[in-house]
Amino acid sequence: MLEKQKHLGWGGFHYLTGFAKQLTDLMQDRGIRSDEQLARRAMGCQSPGARRVNVHARTINNWRNGRSRPRSSEDPRLLLVMKALALSEAEAGPLYDSLSHPRAKESASQRGSFTLNLKNFSLQKKPAAAAIVAALFVAGVISVYGLGPHGQEYVSEIPPDQLRLSKSGFVLPQSDSQIIRHAQLDALSGWELYVARNEIFARYGRPFVQPSSVCLQRHFDRWARSEANQAGWYVKRSGSPLANDLAYTNAAIIRGYECQVRGGQYTCNGKLNPCR
């Protein structure tokens, strides 16, 4: 079973949005019960012929408990872990962003002239301080999730001429029963790759609630099962429903193809976004 985090620092609200906590939460959402299980899955995501990278369970445990973090967002061990988790762009963004947050051990001058000593005051006794903390937290959420007037603009509809579906409503109907081959992906548009990667998890009822995936939710809602549409396959569920290993493997294959062959991934902003 996953161990509870033993340490999380206070830097840029690292406790609330820190890499360690997010990684553990994502592992739990995916039904991964141990660091060893994630390490094995990450090792299995390596491309044939590529330089072998060792992902140790000890490293993942250290990341989750705040003892260390990836060297950067390009750390090859982190990239393999991300492939193994098969994260959506809405899930991957905050995790990557948390790597840029300052550590607790940094000095006050490194963090800026304004600091909060959370051990030496009570929010109940200092409402002004409480208001400041609340404001900073909201600002942090806006920064992490891209909300606000300067955030991304997203479309609500996937262009019909960019999406070819089978009669059952899938880009890749066999993605739940067969390993995907690159030859199957070569003929797909950027939009089709985006839908194909996410329909793998839509089969399990995953909801797509972030602004960056509103067009996906609208697309899958058209294939929702109801009294009027008994043949529908999409049954929206809350949270992050668990999928099997084949699903995570195929999602990782598509993501690798998007990043390495196409040079990026589509989201509902309708653009090719560089992989991080």
Residue pairs with C-beta under 8 A, 6 or more apart in sequence:
1 33
1 34
2 24
2 27
2 28
2 32
2 33
2 34
2 35
2 64
3 61
3 64
3 65
5 20
5 21
5 24
5 64
5 65
5 66
6 65
6 66
7 20
7 65
7 66
7 67
8 14
8 15
8 18
8 20
8 21
8 66
9 15
9 18
9 66
9 103
9 104
9 105
10 104
10 118
11 101
11 102
11 103
11 104
11 105
11 106
11 111
12 101
12 102
12 111
12 140
13 101
13 136
13 137
13 140
14 98
14 101
14 102
14 103
14 104
15 21
16 137
16 140
17 94
17 97
17 98
17 101
17 140
17 144
18 66
18 98
18 101
19 63
19 69
19 70
19 95
19 98
19 99
19 101
20 63
20 64
20 65
20 66
20 69
22 94
22 95
22 98
23 60
23 63
23 64
23 81
23 95
24 64
26 85
26 87
26 91
26 95
27 38
27 64
27 85
29 239
29 240
30 85
30 86
30 240
30 242
30 243
30 248
31 242
32 38
32 41
32 85
34 57
35 57
35 58
35 60
35 61
35 64
36 57
38 57
38 60
38 81
38 84
38 85
39 55
39 56
39 57
39 59
39 60
41 84
41 245
41 248
42 55
42 77
42 80
42 81
42 83
42 84
43 54
43 55
43 80
44 84
44 249
45 80
45 83
45 84
45 249
45 252
45 256
46 52
46 53
46 80
47 256
47 260
53 76
53 77
53 80
54 77
55 77
55 80
55 81
59 68
59 77
60 81
62 68
63 69
63 70
69 99
70 77
70 78
70 99
72 99
73 96
73 99
73 276
82 92
82 95
83 252
83 255
83 256
84 248
84 252
85 91
85 248
86 200
86 201
86 247
86 248
86 251
86 252
86 255
87 95
88 198
88 201
88 208
88 210
88 213
89 212
89 213
89 265
89 267
89 273
90 208
90 209
90 210
90 212
90 213
92 276
93 144
93 145
93 146
93 212
93 276
94 144
94 145
96 276
97 143
97 144
98 144
102 110
102 111
108 115
116 129
116 132
116 133
121 129
123 129
123 130
123 133
124 130
141 147
142 148
145 210
146 152
146 211
146 212
147 211
151 211
152 211
152 212
152 269
153 269
154 211
154 212
154 214
154 215
154 267
154 268
154 269
155 214
155 215
155 268
155 269
155 270
156 214
156 215
156 218
156 268
157 215
157 218
158 191
158 195
158 215
158 216
158 218
158 219
158 268
159 191
159 270
162 189
162 190
162 191
162 192
163 171
163 189
163 191
163 192
163 195
163 219
164 171
164 192
165 171
166 173
168 233
169 222
169 223
169 233
170 196
170 199
171 188
171 192
171 195
171 196
171 199
172 180
172 184
172 196
172 199
175 196
175 199
175 200
175 247
175 250
176 200
176 203
176 246
176 247
177 246
179 246
179 249
179 250
179 253
180 250
180 253
180 254
182 253
182 257
182 261
185 193
185 196
185 254
185 257
185 261
188 196
190 258
190 262
190 265
190 266
190 272
191 266
193 254
193 257
193 258
193 262
193 265
193 266
194 216
194 265
194 266
194 267
195 216
195 219
196 254
197 251
197 254
197 255
197 258
197 265
198 206
198 208
198 213
198 216
199 220
200 243
200 247
200 250
200 251
200 254
201 241
201 243
201 247
201 251
202 208
202 216
202 220
202 234
203 233
203 234
203 243
203 247
204 237
204 241
204 242
204 243
204 247
205 234
205 235
205 236
205 237
205 241
206 237
206 240
206 241
207 217
207 236
207 237
207 238
207 239
208 214
208 216
208 217
208 220
209 217
211 268
212 267
212 268
212 269
213 267
213 268
214 268
215 268
216 268
220 234
220 236
221 234
221 236
223 232
223 233
223 234
224 232
224 234
224 235
224 236
225 231
225 232
225 233
225 234
225 235
226 232
255 265
255 275
258 264
258 265
258 266
258 275
259 265
259 275
262 272
263 272
263 274
264 272
264 273
264 274
264 275
265 272
265 273
265 275
266 272
266 273
267 273
